Amino acid sequence: MNVQPQAQAHAQPLYLQLSSHYRQAIQSGVLMPGERMPSVRALTRLHQVSLSTAVEACHTLEDEGLLEARPRSGYFVLKRRRVDLPPPSEPDPGRKLDPAQYVGIHDRVSDYVAKCEIFPLVTNLAGTYGPPEMYPAQELKNAAIRALRKHPLMLTSPPDFLNDSPLNAVLAKRALEIGMQLAPEDILVTNGCIEAINIALRAVARPGDTVAVESPTYHGLLQILESLGLRALEIPTSPTQGISVEALDLAFQTHDRIRAVVVIPNFHNPLSSVMPDAEKEKLVRLCERQQVALIEDDTYAAMGRDDIPLKAAKAWDRSGSVIYCASLRKTLAPGLRLGWIAGGRWQARIHMLKYAQSRVNEVLSQITVAEFMASSAYDRHLARLRRVLTVQREQMADAIASHFPAGTRLSVPGGGMLLWVELPPGTSAQAVFDTAIRQGIRVSPGSLFSNSSRFDHFLRISCGAPYTAQAGEALRKLAEIVSVEAARAGSA
């Protein structure tokens, strides 16, 4: 920004133009909470304004609660003064577990999907993707064009590889950042993470077997288990610390035929919790002792607040007992069904099952993504994605804290694009959804994420999309609906 007073004689005062410039930088995440602002003298030099104009601009941002002045240090971006909400309730790790109870998710999901299709969508607060402009569309397009120029017959030739995709080497190199030592041949590209998990379960379990899962957990996993004839055993899971390893250990002692454990350690769906590294290691060691497969879904790990990678649970795998699954759909290209799996000691069987189930993935997307991920452009994209999501999480949390009724509970995670909101006691999230969807507002009721009724007063709310005026209005309407349902529950 270079303010020219003569050209702006009839515009806003210069200090308002300057404050607007930095307000946008703060709200977009270019300047993060806790980061230092340019000094007043730097502002005068950068924007060719007077010292008084620069000081007034900083005072304006300070009055708006965006900056704070620190003695002899200058101005810093202020963390938002959000109304404090208590975090969601912690589960009881000692509660009785019953796998026979946990069946029947298909009907619930089908009802949810049918209602979403019937009523026109105005604001989507349920998605697990960002908008198209959040992703590097032009760079991926250019990489695809270069791939087709180099291989002009690619689209009319059958793929000739299954286990030596050009993407494998890139993924193996990137895996080093999260603590995994993998060779390219240890990796198999799949049609998204869903196929990877499906194959992993088929590799280690048979119909009638029991699979331990987090509670709550991603409803797509519950659907897979039901379709494969497997019994889900839901293990208490903390909204901040992840699955209870102690409760899982007890489950091994009291339940037979547990053949696998499926977890999302990093930015869990729907909780957005992150397991501490010590707990990840305990989990891996427990599964090794029990000789049970640990299936890890690491789809959201790159969406942290900073550039320090979160370690995968597989980083502690020494016996091949961890089957690692991931996807690029959330972080890079929602339009491409690209996932991958590293099967540990089950890799040969997984290779066979993949070939039997869907053969080889198409090649163009793999070459395109491999080129992009091998470059520094991928790191720049991830850095921008993290900044944007940090701002959007904070904005959405601010709105929930400001508008939702007393008794609401919420913790703001350090990454991801999902917020897990506990409604006032007795409030039916299903009733909230039913009313909201008729007004064009889509959310995800907690009943989708468990076969029990323990999460019927929870909502999963997405902050993947920008917090626009429309999104803000939708949150206010949603808060009104929650307030009505909470009052109804309170008078019952």
N, C-alpha and C positions, 0 to 999 in steps of 0.2 A: 504494500500500500504506500503510495507516494501522494500525500495530500498537497494540492496546489490551491492556495487561498483564492487567487483571482478567479479560477474556474469554478470555485464552490461558493461564490458570494451569496447566492440565493438558496444554498442547500443548508443542511444541518450545520450547527456549530462544529468546528474542527474537533473539539474534545469528544463530541458524541460520535463523530465518524470514527475516531480512533478507538473509542471504547467499544463500538459496534464491531470493529475489525477483530479485536481480541476476544470479545464475547463469543463470536462465531468460532474462533480457534479453540476456546475452552469447551464450548458445547459440542464441537465435532471431535474432541479428543486429541487434537493436535497438541494442546497444552493440557497435561494431565494433572489431577489433584496432587498437591505437594510439589509440583514443578515450579521453578523460579521464573518469574516474568523478566523480560529485558528491563534493565535499569531505566530510570527516568531519563538520564542523559543519553542512553542508547536509543530510547524512543525518539528523542528530539533529532538525533542524527539519522536514524533509519527512515523516519517519516517526514523530516524537514518541517517540524512544527516547533513552536516555542516551548520553553521549559514549563510555563504555566499551563499550556494546553496538555502537555504530557502528564503533569501532576493531576489536573482536573479529570482526565480520562481514567487514571488509576483510582482516584477517589470515587468516581462513578461506579466502577466495577467493584470497589470495596463496599459501597453502599448496597449493591445488588447481592452481596454475599458470595461473590465469585473470587475475590482476592482478599488476602490478609496482609497487613504490613507488619514486618518483623524488625525490631530495632537493629539498626546498623547492618541489616541484611537485605532490605528491599522488600518487594512484593512477591507473594507466592500464591499459586492457585489454591483456593480453599476447598477442602472437602465439603460436600453438601451437608447442610444441617437437616438431616432427615429426622422426622419424628421416630423415636426408637420403638421398634416392635420386637417383642420377644421372639426367639427362634421357634420353629415348629417343634412339637413335642418329640422327645426321645422315646424310642420303643423299649419294651420290656424284653431284655435278652433271655429271660428265663421262662417266657410264656410257652405253653404247650403247642407243639407243632403237629399238624395233621394233614398229610398229603391227600387224603381222600376228599378233603373239603375243597381242594383247589382245582376245580375243573369247571368248564362252561364259559370261558371268556369269549368264544366266537360269537354267541348271540349278542352279548353286550357291545362288542365292537361293531357288529353288523348294524345294530340299532343306531349307534353313534354315526356311522358312515351314512346311513340312509337319511337321517335328519340333516346332516351337513349337505347332502345333495338336494334335498327338498327346498330348503330355504336359501334365498339369494345371499351371498356373502358380501358384507360391507367391510368388516375389519376382522382380520385373521389374527387372533392371539393364541393360536394353537400350533402354528407351524414350527418345524425344527430346521428351517432354512432361512437364510437371509434373502433379500430381494436380488434380482439379477445384477444390479449395479454394484453389489458388494463383492462380486467375484471378477476375476481378470478375463472378461469375455474377449476383448480384442487380442490380448497376448495369446490366449488359447487358439483363437481363430487363426492367427498368423502362424503358430506352430503347426496347426493342422494343414494349412496350405503348403508349408514347406515340406511336410511329410508326404503329401500327395505328389508334389513336384518330384521329390526324390524317388518315390515308389508309385508311378502313375497307374499301375495295374493292381494296386492294393485292394481296391473295393471289388474287383472282379476276380480276385484270386483267393482260394481258401487259405486260412491261416495254417502255418506249418509248424507251430510250436504250442506246447501246453505249459512246459515247465521252464522255458528259457525266454520269457517275454523281455523286451528291452526295458520294461518298467521294473523288473525284478532287481536289477543291479542298483537302480536309483533308490528303491525302497530299502534294500539292504544297507546302503550307505546312510540313509536317513535314520534307520533303526539304531545306529550307533549313538545318536543324540539322546535316545531315551533308554539307554543301557542295555540294548540287545546286541548280541553277536550272531548275525545270520549271514549265511552265504546266499547268493541269488537262487540257488537250487532249493533252498529251504522254504521258498516263498511260492505261493500259487495265487494268481490273480483270479478274482471271482466277480460275479455280478452283484456287487454291493456287499455290505457286511451281513445282510440277511442271509444270502446264500452261504457265506462263509460259516455262520453259526449253524445253519441248517445242516451243512455237510459235517461240521464238527460233532454235532449231536448224533448224527447217524453213524459216525465212525466209532463212537464210544458207548452208545446205549442202544437198547432194544425196546420194542413196545412192552409196556408194563413196568419198566424200570423207573426209578425216582431220580429226579434232577433237582438239586438245591439251587434256589434262585434268591435274589434280594427281594425284600418286601418293603416298599413297592418296587416294581420293576417295569421295564418297557413292555407295553402290551403286545408288541410284535413278537417278543420272545414267548409270551404265554400262548400266543396263537400257534407258533411253531411247535411247542411242546404238545399242545392238544392235537394238532394234526398228525404228529408222529406217534401218538398213543403213549406218551410219557407222562408221568405224574410229577407235578411241580410241588416242591416242598419250600415254602416261603420262609426265609430266614430274616429275623429282625435286622433292620438296616437303619443306621443313624443318618439324619438329614445333613450332618456335618462330617462324620467320620467314615461313612460307608458301612459295609456289611459287618456284623458282629462275628468276629472269628471265634469268640467263646461260645456263642449260640450255635455256630456251625459245628464246632467240636462236640458239643452236647448232642447235636442231631446225628452225628456219626455213631455215637454210642447208643442211641435209642431207636434208630431207623435202619432197616436193612435195605439193600439193593440201591443205595445211592451211588450212581455211576458217574455223575459229573456235577460240577459246580459252575454256574455261569455268573459272571460279575462284570460290572462296568466301574472300574476303580477310579477313573479320572473323569470328573464332571458328569456324574451319573445322570441317566435319564429315568425318572423325572426329577430327582432330588438335587442334582448339580453338586453333590458332595464329592470330596476327594479323599481317598484313603491315605493316611500318613504312610510314609515309606516303611516304617517299622511294622505296621499292620499288613502291608502288602507282603512283606517277607514272611511274617507269621502265617499268612494265608497259604502261600506257596508251600511252606514247609509242612503245614497240616495236610494238604492234599497229597504231598509226596508220601507222607507216613501212611496215609489211608489208601494209597495207590489209586487215587481217583483223579480223573482229568479235571483240570481247571481251565475253563474256556473264558478267555478275556476279550471283552469288546472295548476297544480303545478308540472309538470313533471321534470323541470330542476332545482328546487330550491336548491338541494344538491350540485350543481356544482359551488359554490362560491369560492372566492379566499382564504378564510380562514375557520376556523372551527366554526365561529359564525353563527348559523342557521338563515336563512331569515324567518321571520314570514309569515305565510299564511294569506290571507285576512280573512279566516274563523276564525282566532283568535279573531276577533272583532264581530263575529256573536252571537247575543243574542236571536234571534227569530227563528232560523232555516231557515233563508232565503238564506243561502249560501250552494250550493251543491259543495262539494269538490271532485275533481277528480285528480288522479295521476297515475304514472306508474313507474315500476322498470326497464324498457327496456333500458333507456338511461344510468342509473347510475350503474346498477348491472348485468343484464343478457339480452342482446339484443335477444338471442335465445328463450327467454320465453315470451309469451304474458301475462304478469301479470300486471294488473292495479287494481285500487280499487276506490270506491266511498263512500262518506258519504253524504247521501241525505237530512239531516236536516228534515224539516217537510214533505218532499215528500218521506221519506224513505220507507214507506209501498208500495206506488205505484211503486217506483223504484224496490223494491224486486219482485213485481209481474211481471213487465216488463222484468226484467232480466231472471226470470224463463221462461217466454213465449218466449223470444228471443233466448236464448242459453243454458238454464238449468244451471247445476252446472259446474264450472271449474274442470278440472282434478286435482287430489290430490297430485301427486308426486312432482310437482314443488312447490306447496304451502308449503308442509312439508320441502322440501329442503331449500327453501328461508327463511322460518320461523326460522329454526335452525341457519342459517348463520347470519341473521339480529339480532338475539338475542345475538350474541357474540361480543366480542371486535374486532374480525377479520373484521367485517363490517365497523367499524369506521376507522380501519387502511386502508382498501380498499378505503374508501371515501377520506381520507387524501392524499393518493397517487394519486388518480384520480384528485383531485384538483390541486396538484402540477404539474402533467403532463400537464393538460389543460392550466394552467397559462403560462407555458413555450411555449406551442404550439400556444396559442393566440398571445403572444408577437412576436414569430418568424414569424407567418403569417402576422401580422400587419406590422412588419418591412419590409417584402418583398413587400407588397402592397404600403407602403409609398415610398419605394425606386424605384419601377419600374412603377407604374401606372402614367398616364399623369397628367399634371397640371389640376386643376379643380376637381380632385377626393376628396371626403370627406369621413371621417371615424372616428368613435369613438371606442376605445377599451374598451369593457365591463369588469366588475370586476368578471365575471364568465361565465359559459356556454361554448358552443363550436361553436358559430355562430358569424360571422361578417357581418354587414349590410353596404354595400359599395355603396355610391352615386357616379355615374359616372359623367363626365363633362356634362354640360347642352346639351340636345338634343341627347345624345348618346343612341342608341337603345340597351338595354340589351338583347332583343330577338335576334337581329342580332349578338351580341357577343356570345350568347349561340349557335346559329346555326353554326357559324364558329368554335367555340371551340369544340363542340361535334364531328365534323368531324375529329378533330385532337386527339380525345380520351380524351378530358378534359371535365369533367361534372361539371357544376355550375347550380345555380338556379336563373333564371331571376326574377326580381321583379314583372313582370306581373302575376306570379303564386299566389301572395299573396293579390290580390285585384281584384274585378270585374270592377274596374275603370282603367283608364290609368295613374294614378298619379305616379305609381312606375315603369314605363317602362324604366327608366334610373338608376335602382338599381340592384345590385347583392347580393344574399346571398351566402357567402363563408364559408365553414366549416373548422374548425381547430381541428376536432376530431382526425384526424390521425397524426402521427409524421411528422415533417417537414424534410423530407428526401431530398436528392439531386434531386430525381425525382419530388417531390412536388415543390421544388424551380424552376426547369426548367419549370414545368407546369405553375407556377405563372408568370414567365417571358414571356412565350408564350401568356398567357392570357392578360398580360399587353400590349403586342404588338397588339393583336387583338383590345383591348379597344382603343388604340392610333389611329389605323386606322379608327375605327368607329367614334371616337371623331373628327378626322380631316374631315371625310366625313360630319358629322353633321355641323361642323363649316363652311364648304364651300357651304352648301346647301342654 
